[in-house]
Each structure stands twice: as structure tokens, then as C-alpha cells.
């Protein structure tokens, strides 16, 4: 599953790589476009909230990664590493495992 960190709503600059141009403006645009497409962005989660939600439903987080984490694993080997000012950690990708 994936989720968008609540920091994107509260402090968007921390969700971008150093030097990413106009981070707050980009977030506003993405939110505006999602409303225009009929899918208003209404949910943001903290890491603790996701962990609690999964736990209440019998799961634990095995792994949680962002684009920054995946950059060296997937983009670097094919010569397409993103620079710090291109990183936008919009989503956190979570792999969960059953506690049962």
C-alpha cells in the first residue's frame, strides 16, 4: 500500500530533496488539480498512524520506502539516478506482513 505523509500538507518542503524548485507551489498545484479531477485530496497520514492502522488490522510494517530510497536501487543501475533537487517524496510505499 502507499500513503502520503501528513508533512506534505503541514510542511511540504521537507518532502522534497534539497534544492527542489518551488516545493510549496508544486504541492498547491497538485492539490488543485486533484480537486479539478474530482478527487480532492483529503487524507494525509503520519508514519505512526499508518503503523497503528495496520496493527489494528493484524499487520506490521515490514518495509517503508520513498522515492529517495528507491533512487539508488532502481534508477542508478540504469544510469537514471535522480539528483537531490528532483526528488519528490510524495508517497511512502509500505510492505506489510500479517501478524497472524
Beta strands, then each sheet from edge to edge (+ up, - down):
strand 1: 2-3
strand 2: 59-65
strand 3: 92-98
sheet 1: 1+ 3- 2+
end
